[in-house]
Amino acid sequence: MSSVIPAPIARQPWGMLIPLFVLVGFGAAVLYSAGGGGMQPFAASHLVRFGVFITMASVMVLFSRDIVQLVTYPAYALVLLLLVAVEAIGGMGGGSQRWLNIGPIVLQPSELMKPVIVLVIARFYSTLPAGMIVDWRALIPPTGLILVPMALVLMQPDLGTALAIGFGGVVVMFLAGLPMRWFVGAGAVMAVLAPIAFFFGLKEYQQRRVTTFLDPESDPLGAGYHIMQSKIAIGSGGLSGKGFNEGSQSHLNYLPEPHTDFVFATMAEEWGMLGGLVVIVIFGLILRWGLKVARSSNDRFSKLLASGMVATIFFYVAINLMMVMGLAPVVGIPLPFMSHGGSSMMTNMICIGTLMMINRWNRESPRSGLIS
């Protein structure tokens, strides 16, 4: 078979790429329906963006471990400066200040920080001797590296992205081997501070999202409208759905944001529970492949970096699915590879590109085989 299939093609991680292509194609079909039965305005740009970012991921595969480690801290500093620039000259949209207009490009630096925070925390712990990881001094620098960008993102304000940054960084800290008692203690402190943060740290609309999550029926035409309509769309799909391009909730504009945050509800209405299970299984295959890459890595930096990228994708998937089903507050987290949006696609394809890069490192290592 190797004589039939060219080596550059045969060594690609098709066990991940095929499910990814299927997911993106399925997402384009859902966006076709969300756009009223046409490639514009959502489906065509979704496919174009994927084409651009899969090319970017293919270029990332060529980077060596030494180059990645060399640019880690400069990359973190650059993205941090971009976050500061957002506060100074960033563009407004939807009541938030999250974007930088750089010529024809509209950039959301907070999205770049999600993979970069994983990179910098993995780099920090990969340089520490094993005996120092349990020392309290191993906790302070990474905590600062995480809290500074989180604070800048919360000022935009963007609670969902801030939580995603914190989640990725904390997962890497946990996998690096920090004592469990530190995480238990941090959890206890957060539980005590949560009421204070709710009343004095969150904006009024963010507080409404939390209270609406707890009781969406209390304001079905106001703050609870998003969750209520999402539940109606998902429930009305039944087992096999209403049929492609036959969804009433999205086509009649009852379902808000049917092409971004609530694209899963749009899909479930037309494809039913079976379609939802297909989507979840595909995500499972992609995440499973990412975990195999992490387990097959021979050095601490690669293991932590791969695990953190898997955690970042998982956060997107888990929070979005819980959000549209009413199991979590609405925090504006899109569904990877299916929602329409360049920033989300960029972040998740950086994660995929990083995993493909580490997979190449593993393949070229004498103690590791090819992961497909």
Contacts in CASP RR format, 6 or more apart in sequence:
PFRMAT RR
TARGET T0000
AUTHOR 0000-0000-0000
METHOD contacts of the structure
MODEL  1
MSSVIPAPIARQPWGMLIPLFVLVGFGAAVLYSAGGGGMQPFAASHLVRF
GVFITMASVMVLFSRDIVQLVTYPAYALVLLLLVAVEAIGGMGGGSQRWL
NIGPIVLQPSELMKPVIVLVIARFYSTLPAGMIVDWRALIPPTGLILVPM
ALVLMQPDLGTALAIGFGGVVVMFLAGLPMRWFVGAGAVMAVLAPIAFFF
GLKEYQQRRVTTFLDPESDPLGAGYHIMQSKIAIGSGGLSGKGFNEGSQS
HLNYLPEPHTDFVFATMAEEWGMLGGLVVIVIFGLILRWGLKVARSSNDR
FSKLLASGMVATIFFYVAINLMMVMGLAPVVGIPLPFMSHGGSSMMTNMI
CIGTLMMINRWNRESPRSGLIS
1 10 0 8 1.000
2 10 0 8 1.000
11 363 0 8 1.000
11 370 0 8 1.000
13 289 0 8 1.000
13 356 0 8 1.000
13 359 0 8 1.000
13 371 0 8 1.000
13 372 0 8 1.000
14 372 0 8 1.000
15 285 0 8 1.000
15 289 0 8 1.000
15 372 0 8 1.000
16 285 0 8 1.000
16 286 0 8 1.000
16 289 0 8 1.000
16 290 0 8 1.000
16 352 0 8 1.000
16 355 0 8 1.000
16 356 0 8 1.000
19 282 0 8 1.000
19 285 0 8 1.000
19 286 0 8 1.000
20 286 0 8 1.000
20 337 0 8 1.000
20 352 0 8 1.000
22 282 0 8 1.000
23 279 0 8 1.000
23 282 0 8 1.000
23 283 0 8 1.000
23 286 0 8 1.000
23 337 0 8 1.000
23 338 0 8 1.000
24 46 0 8 1.000
24 47 0 8 1.000
24 50 0 8 1.000
24 337 0 8 1.000
24 338 0 8 1.000
25 47 0 8 1.000
26 267 0 8 1.000
26 278 0 8 1.000
26 279 0 8 1.000
26 282 0 8 1.000
26 338 0 8 1.000
27 46 0 8 1.000
27 263 0 8 1.000
27 267 0 8 1.000
27 337 0 8 1.000
27 338 0 8 1.000
28 43 0 8 1.000
28 46 0 8 1.000
28 47 0 8 1.000
29 43 0 8 1.000
29 244 0 8 1.000
30 263 0 8 1.000
30 266 0 8 1.000
30 267 0 8 1.000
30 270 0 8 1.000
30 338 0 8 1.000
31 42 0 8 1.000
31 43 0 8 1.000
31 46 0 8 1.000
31 259 0 8 1.000
31 263 0 8 1.000
31 338 0 8 1.000
31 340 0 8 1.000
32 38 0 8 1.000
32 39 0 8 1.000
32 42 0 8 1.000
32 43 0 8 1.000
32 245 0 8 1.000
33 244 0 8 1.000
33 245 0 8 1.000
33 247 0 8 1.000
33 250 0 8 1.000
33 251 0 8 1.000
33 266 0 8 1.000
33 270 0 8 1.000
34 42 0 8 1.000
34 250 0 8 1.000
34 258 0 8 1.000
34 259 0 8 1.000
34 263 0 8 1.000
34 266 0 8 1.000
34 340 0 8 1.000
35 41 0 8 1.000
35 42 0 8 1.000
35 43 0 8 1.000
35 259 0 8 1.000
36 245 0 8 1.000
36 251 0 8 1.000
37 245 0 8 1.000
42 259 0 8 1.000
42 340 0 8 1.000
45 340 0 8 1.000
46 340 0 8 1.000
46 341 0 8 1.000
46 345 0 8 1.000
49 341 0 8 1.000
49 342 0 8 1.000
49 345 0 8 1.000
49 346 0 8 1.000
50 337 0 8 1.000
50 345 0 8 1.000
50 349 0 8 1.000
53 345 0 8 1.000
53 346 0 8 1.000
53 349 0 8 1.000
54 349 0 8 1.000
56 349 0 8 1.000
56 350 0 8 1.000
56 353 0 8 1.000
57 349 0 8 1.000
57 350 0 8 1.000
57 352 0 8 1.000
57 353 0 8 1.000
57 356 0 8 1.000
58 353 0 8 1.000
58 356 0 8 1.000
60 350 0 8 1.000
60 353 0 8 1.000
60 354 0 8 1.000
60 356 0 8 1.000
60 357 0 8 1.000
61 353 0 8 1.000
61 356 0 8 1.000
61 357 0 8 1.000
61 360 0 8 1.000
62 357 0 8 1.000
63 357 0 8 1.000
65 299 0 8 1.000
65 301 0 8 1.000
65 302 0 8 1.000
65 361 0 8 1.000
68 119 0 8 1.000
68 305 0 8 1.000
68 357 0 8 1.000
69 123 0 8 1.000
69 126 0 8 1.000
69 301 0 8 1.000
72 119 0 8 1.000
72 120 0 8 1.000
72 123 0 8 1.000
73 120 0 8 1.000
73 123 0 8 1.000
75 116 0 8 1.000
75 119 0 8 1.000
75 120 0 8 1.000
76 116 0 8 1.000
76 117 0 8 1.000
76 119 0 8 1.000
76 120 0 8 1.000
76 145 0 8 1.000
79 109 0 8 1.000
79 112 0 8 1.000
79 113 0 8 1.000
79 116 0 8 1.000
79 149 0 8 1.000
80 113 0 8 1.000
80 148 0 8 1.000
80 149 0 8 1.000
80 152 0 8 1.000
82 100 0 8 1.000
82 107 0 8 1.000
82 109 0 8 1.000
82 112 0 8 1.000
83 109 0 8 1.000
83 110 0 8 1.000
83 113 0 8 1.000
83 149 0 8 1.000
83 152 0 8 1.000
83 153 0 8 1.000
84 152 0 8 1.000
85 100 0 8 1.000
85 109 0 8 1.000
86 97 0 8 1.000
86 98 0 8 1.000
86 99 0 8 1.000
86 100 0 8 1.000
86 109 0 8 1.000
86 110 0 8 1.000
86 152 0 8 1.000
86 156 0 8 1.000
87 97 0 8 1.000
87 152 0 8 1.000
87 155 0 8 1.000
87 156 0 8 1.000
89 100 0 8 1.000
90 97 0 8 1.000
90 98 0 8 1.000
90 99 0 8 1.000
90 100 0 8 1.000
90 101 0 8 1.000
91 97 0 8 1.000
91 98 0 8 1.000
91 99 0 8 1.000
91 100 0 8 1.000
91 101 0 8 1.000
93 99 0 8 1.000
96 156 0 8 1.000
96 157 0 8 1.000
96 158 0 8 1.000
97 156 0 8 1.000
98 108 0 8 1.000
98 110 0 8 1.000
98 156 0 8 1.000
98 158 0 8 1.000
99 106 0 8 1.000
99 107 0 8 1.000
99 108 0 8 1.000
100 106 0 8 1.000
100 107 0 8 1.000
100 108 0 8 1.000
100 109 0 8 1.000
108 343 0 8 1.000
110 149 0 8 1.000
110 152 0 8 1.000
110 153 0 8 1.000
110 156 0 8 1.000
110 158 0 8 1.000
110 161 0 8 1.000
110 162 0 8 1.000
110 165 0 8 1.000
111 161 0 8 1.000
111 343 0 8 1.000
111 344 0 8 1.000
111 346 0 8 1.000
111 347 0 8 1.000
112 346 0 8 1.000
112 347 0 8 1.000
112 350 0 8 1.000
113 149 0 8 1.000
113 153 0 8 1.000
113 161 0 8 1.000
113 165 0 8 1.000
114 161 0 8 1.000
114 164 0 8 1.000
114 165 0 8 1.000
114 168 0 8 1.000
114 312 0 8 1.000
114 347 0 8 1.000
115 309 0 8 1.000
115 312 0 8 1.000
115 347 0 8 1.000
115 350 0 8 1.000
115 351 0 8 1.000
115 354 0 8 1.000
117 145 0 8 1.000
117 146 0 8 1.000
117 149 0 8 1.000
117 165 0 8 1.000
117 166 0 8 1.000
117 168 0 8 1.000
117 169 0 8 1.000
118 168 0 8 1.000
118 169 0 8 1.000
118 171 0 8 1.000
118 172 0 8 1.000
118 305 0 8 1.000
118 308 0 8 1.000
118 309 0 8 1.000
118 311 0 8 1.000
118 312 0 8 1.000
119 305 0 8 1.000
119 354 0 8 1.000
120 145 0 8 1.000
121 142 0 8 1.000
121 145 0 8 1.000
121 146 0 8 1.000
121 168 0 8 1.000
121 169 0 8 1.000
121 172 0 8 1.000
121 173 0 8 1.000
121 176 0 8 1.000
121 304 0 8 1.000
122 172 0 8 1.000
122 176 0 8 1.000
122 301 0 8 1.000
122 304 0 8 1.000
122 305 0 8 1.000
122 308 0 8 1.000
123 301 0 8 1.000
124 141 0 8 1.000
124 142 0 8 1.000
124 145 0 8 1.000
125 133 0 8 1.000
125 138 0 8 1.000
125 142 0 8 1.000
125 172 0 8 1.000
125 173 0 8 1.000
125 176 0 8 1.000
125 300 0 8 1.000
125 304 0 8 1.000
126 299 0 8 1.000
126 300 0 8 1.000
126 301 0 8 1.000
126 304 0 8 1.000
128 138 0 8 1.000
132 138 0 8 1.000
133 176 0 8 1.000
133 177 0 8 1.000
133 178 0 8 1.000
134 177 0 8 1.000
134 178 0 8 1.000
134 179 0 8 1.000
138 178 0 8 1.000
139 173 0 8 1.000
139 178 0 8 1.000
139 182 0 8 1.000
142 169 0 8 1.000
142 173 0 8 1.000
146 165 0 8 1.000
146 166 0 8 1.000
146 169 0 8 1.000
146 170 0 8 1.000
149 165 0 8 1.000
150 162 0 8 1.000
150 165 0 8 1.000
150 166 0 8 1.000
153 161 0 8 1.000
153 162 0 8 1.000
153 165 0 8 1.000
154 162 0 8 1.000
157 203 0 8 1.000
157 206 0 8 1.000
159 202 0 8 1.000
159 206 0 8 1.000
159 331 0 8 1.000
160 319 0 8 1.000
160 331 0 8 1.000
160 332 0 8 1.000
160 333 0 8 1.000
163 315 0 8 1.000
163 319 0 8 1.000
163 331 0 8 1.000
164 312 0 8 1.000
164 315 0 8 1.000
164 316 0 8 1.000
164 319 0 8 1.000
164 333 0 8 1.000
167 311 0 8 1.000
167 312 0 8 1.000
167 315 0 8 1.000
168 308 0 8 1.000
168 311 0 8 1.000
168 312 0 8 1.000
168 315 0 8 1.000
169 308 0 8 1.000
170 183 0 8 1.000
171 307 0 8 1.000
171 308 0 8 1.000
171 311 0 8 1.000
172 304 0 8 1.000
172 307 0 8 1.000
172 308 0 8 1.000
172 311 0 8 1.000
174 183 0 8 1.000
175 303 0 8 1.000
175 304 0 8 1.000
175 307 0 8 1.000
175 308 0 8 1.000
176 300 0 8 1.000
176 304 0 8 1.000
198 207 0 8 1.000
198 210 0 8 1.000
199 207 0 8 1.000
202 210 0 8 1.000
208 223 0 8 1.000
209 223 0 8 1.000
209 329 0 8 1.000
209 330 0 8 1.000
209 331 0 8 1.000
210 329 0 8 1.000
211 218 0 8 1.000
211 223 0 8 1.000
212 218 0 8 1.000
212 219 0 8 1.000
212 223 0 8 1.000
212 224 0 8 1.000
212 227 0 8 1.000
212 329 0 8 1.000
212 330 0 8 1.000
213 227 0 8 1.000
213 326 0 8 1.000
213 328 0 8 1.000
213 329 0 8 1.000
213 330 0 8 1.000
216 223 0 8 1.000
216 224 0 8 1.000
216 227 0 8 1.000
216 228 0 8 1.000
216 326 0 8 1.000
217 224 0 8 1.000
217 228 0 8 1.000
218 224 0 8 1.000
219 225 0 8 1.000
220 228 0 8 1.000
225 256 0 8 1.000
226 256 0 8 1.000
226 257 0 8 1.000
226 262 0 8 1.000
226 330 0 8 1.000
227 326 0 8 1.000
227 330 0 8 1.000
229 249 0 8 1.000
229 254 0 8 1.000
229 255 0 8 1.000
229 256 0 8 1.000
229 265 0 8 1.000
230 255 0 8 1.000
230 262 0 8 1.000
230 265 0 8 1.000
230 324 0 8 1.000
230 325 0 8 1.000
230 326 0 8 1.000
231 325 0 8 1.000
231 326 0 8 1.000
232 249 0 8 1.000
232 254 0 8 1.000
233 247 0 8 1.000
233 249 0 8 1.000
233 250 0 8 1.000
233 254 0 8 1.000
233 255 0 8 1.000
233 262 0 8 1.000
233 265 0 8 1.000
233 266 0 8 1.000
233 268 0 8 1.000
233 269 0 8 1.000
234 264 0 8 1.000
234 265 0 8 1.000
234 268 0 8 1.000
234 269 0 8 1.000
234 324 0 8 1.000
234 325 0 8 1.000
235 268 0 8 1.000
235 269 0 8 1.000
236 242 0 8 1.000
236 248 0 8 1.000
236 249 0 8 1.000
236 269 0 8 1.000
237 268 0 8 1.000
237 269 0 8 1.000
237 270 0 8 1.000
237 271 0 8 1.000
237 272 0 8 1.000
237 273 0 8 1.000
238 272 0 8 1.000
238 273 0 8 1.000
239 272 0 8 1.000
239 273 0 8 1.000
239 274 0 8 1.000
240 271 0 8 1.000
240 272 0 8 1.000
240 273 0 8 1.000
240 274 0 8 1.000
241 268 0 8 1.000
241 269 0 8 1.000
241 270 0 8 1.000
241 271 0 8 1.000
241 272 0 8 1.000
241 273 0 8 1.000
241 274 0 8 1.000
242 248 0 8 1.000
242 269 0 8 1.000
242 270 0 8 1.000
243 270 0 8 1.000
243 271 0 8 1.000
244 270 0 8 1.000
244 271 0 8 1.000
245 270 0 8 1.000
246 270 0 8 1.000
247 266 0 8 1.000
247 269 0 8 1.000
247 270 0 8 1.000
248 254 0 8 1.000
248 269 0 8 1.000
249 255 0 8 1.000
249 258 0 8 1.000
249 265 0 8 1.000
249 266 0 8 1.000
249 269 0 8 1.000
250 258 0 8 1.000
250 265 0 8 1.000
250 266 0 8 1.000
250 269 0 8 1.000
255 262 0 8 1.000
255 265 0 8 1.000
255 266 0 8 1.000
255 269 0 8 1.000
256 262 0 8 1.000
258 265 0 8 1.000
258 266 0 8 1.000
259 266 0 8 1.000
259 339 0 8 1.000
259 340 0 8 1.000
260 334 0 8 1.000
260 339 0 8 1.000
260 340 0 8 1.000
260 341 0 8 1.000
261 320 0 8 1.000
261 323 0 8 1.000
261 324 0 8 1.000
261 330 0 8 1.000
261 332 0 8 1.000
261 333 0 8 1.000
261 334 0 8 1.000
261 335 0 8 1.000
261 339 0 8 1.000
262 324 0 8 1.000
263 334 0 8 1.000
263 335 0 8 1.000
263 338 0 8 1.000
263 339 0 8 1.000
263 340 0 8 1.000
264 276 0 8 1.000
264 279 0 8 1.000
264 320 0 8 1.000
264 321 0 8 1.000
264 324 0 8 1.000
264 335 0 8 1.000
264 338 0 8 1.000
265 324 0 8 1.000
267 275 0 8 1.000
267 276 0 8 1.000
267 279 0 8 1.000
267 338 0 8 1.000
268 275 0 8 1.000
268 276 0 8 1.000
271 278 0 8 1.000
279 338 0 8 1.000
280 321 0 8 1.000
283 317 0 8 1.000
283 336 0 8 1.000
286 313 0 8 1.000
286 352 0 8 1.000
287 310 0 8 1.000
287 313 0 8 1.000
287 314 0 8 1.000
287 317 0 8 1.000
289 355 0 8 1.000
289 371 0 8 1.000
290 306 0 8 1.000
290 309 0 8 1.000
290 310 0 8 1.000
290 355 0 8 1.000
291 307 0 8 1.000
291 310 0 8 1.000
292 371 0 8 1.000
293 306 0 8 1.000
293 355 0 8 1.000
293 358 0 8 1.000
293 359 0 8 1.000
293 362 0 8 1.000
293 371 0 8 1.000
294 302 0 8 1.000
294 303 0 8 1.000
294 306 0 8 1.000
294 307 0 8 1.000
294 310 0 8 1.000
294 358 0 8 1.000
295 303 0 8 1.000
296 362 0 8 1.000
296 368 0 8 1.000
296 369 0 8 1.000
296 371 0 8 1.000
297 303 0 8 1.000
297 306 0 8 1.000
297 358 0 8 1.000
297 361 0 8 1.000
297 362 0 8 1.000
297 368 0 8 1.000
298 362 0 8 1.000
298 365 0 8 1.000
298 367 0 8 1.000
298 368 0 8 1.000
302 358 0 8 1.000
302 361 0 8 1.000
302 362 0 8 1.000
305 354 0 8 1.000
305 358 0 8 1.000
306 354 0 8 1.000
306 355 0 8 1.000
306 358 0 8 1.000
309 351 0 8 1.000
309 352 0 8 1.000
309 354 0 8 1.000
309 355 0 8 1.000
310 351 0 8 1.000
310 355 0 8 1.000
312 347 0 8 1.000
312 348 0 8 1.000
312 351 0 8 1.000
313 336 0 8 1.000
313 348 0 8 1.000
313 351 0 8 1.000
313 352 0 8 1.000
315 333 0 8 1.000
316 333 0 8 1.000
316 334 0 8 1.000
316 335 0 8 1.000
316 336 0 8 1.000
316 344 0 8 1.000
316 347 0 8 1.000
316 348 0 8 1.000
317 335 0 8 1.000
317 336 0 8 1.000
319 328 0 8 1.000
319 331 0 8 1.000
319 333 0 8 1.000
320 333 0 8 1.000
320 334 0 8 1.000
320 335 0 8 1.000
320 336 0 8 1.000
320 339 0 8 1.000
321 327 0 8 1.000
321 335 0 8 1.000
322 328 0 8 1.000
323 329 0 8 1.000
323 330 0 8 1.000
323 331 0 8 1.000
323 332 0 8 1.000
323 333 0 8 1.000
334 340 0 8 1.000
334 341 0 8 1.000
334 344 0 8 1.000
336 344 0 8 1.000
336 345 0 8 1.000
336 348 0 8 1.000
337 345 0 8 1.000
337 348 0 8 1.000
359 371 0 8 1.000
362 368 0 8 1.000
362 369 0 8 1.000
362 371 0 8 1.000
363 369 0 8 1.000
363 370 0 8 1.000
363 371 0 8 1.000
END
